[in-house]
């Protein structure tokens, strides 16, 4: 394996069998792993029977620790950047590490893998040839309402991530700001309790509110004025 390279690896969003052959190969050969969660990284690496030093980063420490990663790679090391699930830097830490590596003259390569947004779009039935990805909305209702009013004004589906604690409140704001349009909610994608709820915003809100909200949610809201494909 070549040195002085940062490999940005997409890892499973649930089912560990979704890891790619290339991702396993790279993880076996790099000098160390840069991870958002040490616990999640150990779970994945143990499943693959791989032992590697793990250097952790998170939203608060990434700016400081990214420089250390870049310095190690510029001295001839190779590393794999992974997140807790999915692709680093996409609504997760990682973009600062990538940027610092470029600044240090370190090569960065992608090892594509699972994506909750794309996986949800592929089964949404909302003609997602064009879409807007937003990710996690602000926590405060006022800011959330303002952003939803803006992003739901376009003609294309919008992809959001949400936690079980806030899913019902977010769907309520979606209904108020976007009207009763088609919504698809995917919960616990690729896991044992995977669930897809599809219907008008009011119907989906009622079903989600009546259920036991657990796990991570990917929400797709259809574009303004679009009709469900026939």
C-alpha positions in Angstrom: 0.0 0.0 0.0 1.2 3.5 -0.8 2.0 5.8 2.1 1.2 9.5 2.6 -2.5 8.7 1.9 -5.7 9.3 3.8 -8.5 6.9 2.7 -12.0 8.2 3.4 -14.0 5.0 3.9 -17.8 4.6 3.8 -18.8 2.1 6.5 -22.1 0.2 7.1 -25.0 2.2 8.3 -26.4 -0.8 10.1 -25.8 -4.3 8.7 -22.0 -5.0 9.0 -22.2 -7.2 5.9 -22.6 -4.1 3.8 -18.9 -3.3 4.1 -17.1 -3.4 0.7 -14.2 -5.8 -0.2 -12.0 -2.8 -0.9 -12.8 -1.1 2.4 -11.8 -4.3 4.3 -8.6 -4.5 2.2 -7.7 -0.9 3.0 -8.5 -1.2 6.7 -6.2 -4.2 6.9 -3.3 -2.4 5.3 -3.3 1.2 6.7 -1.1 2.2 9.7 -3.9 3.6 11.8 -7.6 4.4 11.8 -9.1 7.9 12.4 -12.6 7.4 13.9 -15.5 9.4 15.2 -16.4 6.8 17.8 -13.8 4.5 19.3 -16.5 2.1 20.4 -18.1 1.8 17.0 -14.7 1.5 15.3 -13.7 -1.3 17.6 -17.0 -3.1 16.9 -16.4 -2.9 13.1 -12.7 -3.8 13.3 -13.4 -6.7 15.7 -16.1 -8.0 13.3 -13.5 -8.0 10.5 -10.8 -9.4 12.7 -8.6 -6.4 12.3 -6.4 -4.8 14.9 -5.3 -1.2 14.4 -4.4 1.9 16.5 -7.5 4.2 16.7 -7.1 7.9 16.7 -10.5 9.5 17.7 -12.0 12.8 16.6 -15.3 14.5 17.1 -17.0 17.7 16.3 -15.3 19.5 19.2 -11.8 18.0 18.9 -11.4 17.7 15.1 -9.9 21.1 14.4 -7.1 20.5 16.9 -6.5 16.8 16.1 -6.7 17.1 12.3 -3.3 18.7 12.3 -1.8 15.7 14.1 -3.3 13.3 11.6 -1.9 15.3 8.7 1.5 15.4 10.3 1.6 11.7 10.8 0.6 11.1 7.1 3.1 13.6 5.8 5.8 11.5 7.6 5.0 8.4 5.6 2.0 6.9 7.3 -1.3 5.9 5.8 -4.7 6.1 7.5 -8.3 5.3 7.1 -10.9 7.9 8.1 -14.2 6.4 9.2 -17.3 7.7 10.9 -19.7 6.0 13.3 -21.8 4.9 10.3 -21.9 5.9 6.6 -19.5 8.3 4.9 -17.2 10.7 6.8 -17.8 14.5 6.4 -21.4 14.0 5.3 -23.3 15.3 8.4 -20.4 13.8 10.4 -16.9 14.8 11.4 -14.1 14.4 8.8 -14.1 17.5 6.5 -11.4 19.3 8.6 -9.1 16.2 8.6 -9.5 16.0 4.8 -8.7 19.7 4.4 -5.7 19.6 6.7 -4.3 16.7 4.7 -4.6 18.6 1.5 -2.8 21.6 3.1 0.0 19.3 4.2 0.4 17.8 0.7 -1.1 14.5 1.7 -3.1 12.6 -1.0 -6.8 11.8 -0.2 -8.7 9.0 -1.7 -12.3 7.9 -1.4 -13.4 4.3 -0.7 -17.1 4.6 -1.4 -19.6 2.7 0.8 -23.1 2.8 2.2 -25.1 6.1 2.4 -28.3 6.5 4.4 -29.4 9.3 2.2 -28.9 7.5 -1.1 -30.3 4.2 0.2 -33.5 5.9 1.4 -33.9 7.8 -1.8 -33.6 4.6 -3.8 -36.6 3.1 -2.1 -38.7 6.3 -1.7 -40.6 6.1 -4.9 -40.3 9.9 -5.3 -38.4 10.1 -8.6 -35.2 11.2 -6.8 -33.1 11.9 -10.0 -32.5 15.3 -8.4 -32.7 16.1 -4.7 -31.5 18.4 -1.9 -29.6 16.9 1.0 -29.7 18.9 4.2 -28.9 16.5 7.0 -29.5 17.4 10.6 -31.7 20.5 11.2 -31.1 23.1 13.9 -32.3 22.1 17.4 -34.2 25.3 18.0 -37.7 25.3 16.6 -37.5 28.9 15.2 -34.4 28.2 13.2 -35.7 24.8 12.1 -38.9 26.4 10.9 -37.1 29.1 8.9 -34.8 26.6 7.2 -37.6 24.2 6.4 -39.6 27.0 4.9 -36.7 27.8 2.6 -35.6 24.3 1.6 -39.2 23.0 1.1 -40.0 25.7 -1.4 -38.1 24.0 -4.3 -39.3 21.3 -6.7 -37.0 18.5 -5.6 -37.2 16.0 -2.7 -35.3 17.0 0.5 -33.4 14.5 2.6 -33.1 15.1 6.3 -31.6 13.2 9.3 -33.4 13.2 12.6 -33.1 11.6 16.1 -35.9 9.7 17.8 -36.3 12.5 20.4 -37.2 15.1 17.7 -38.7 13.2 14.8 -42.4 13.9 15.7 -41.7 17.6 16.3 -39.8 17.9 13.0 -42.5 16.2 11.0 -45.1 18.6 12.6 -43.0 21.6 11.4 -42.6 19.9 7.9 -46.4 19.6 7.7 -46.9 23.2 8.9 -44.3 24.8 6.6 -44.5 22.4 3.6 -48.2 21.4 3.6 -49.6 17.9 3.3 -47.2 16.5 0.7 -45.6 13.0 0.3 -43.1 12.1 3.0 -41.0 8.9 3.4 -39.5 8.1 6.8 -36.9 5.3 7.0 -35.9 4.1 10.4 -33.0 1.9 11.4 -32.0 1.3 7.8 -30.4 -2.1 7.1 -30.9 -3.2 10.7 -33.1 -5.9 12.2 -36.0 -3.4 13.0 -35.8 -1.5 9.7 -39.0 0.3 8.9 -40.3 2.4 6.0 -43.3 4.7 6.6 -44.7 6.3 3.4 -47.6 8.7 2.9 -48.9 12.2 3.2 -47.1 14.3 5.9 -50.2 14.2 8.2 -50.4 10.4 7.9 -46.7 9.8 8.5 -46.8 12.2 11.5 -49.7 10.3 13.0 -48.1 6.9 12.6 -44.7 8.0 13.9 -46.2 9.8 16.9 -48.2 6.7 17.8 -45.1 4.4 17.6 -42.2 3.9 19.9 -39.6 6.2 18.4 -36.2 4.5 18.5 -33.1 4.5 16.3 -32.0 6.9 13.6 -34.3 8.4 11.1 -33.8 9.4 7.4 -36.7 11.6 6.2 -37.5 12.5 2.6 -40.0 15.2 1.9 -41.2 15.5 -1.7 -40.7 18.7 -3.7 -43.2 21.5 -3.7 -46.2 20.9 -6.0 -44.9 17.6 -7.2 -47.4 14.8 -7.8 -46.6 11.2 -6.8 -45.3 9.3 -9.8 -47.9 7.1 -11.5 
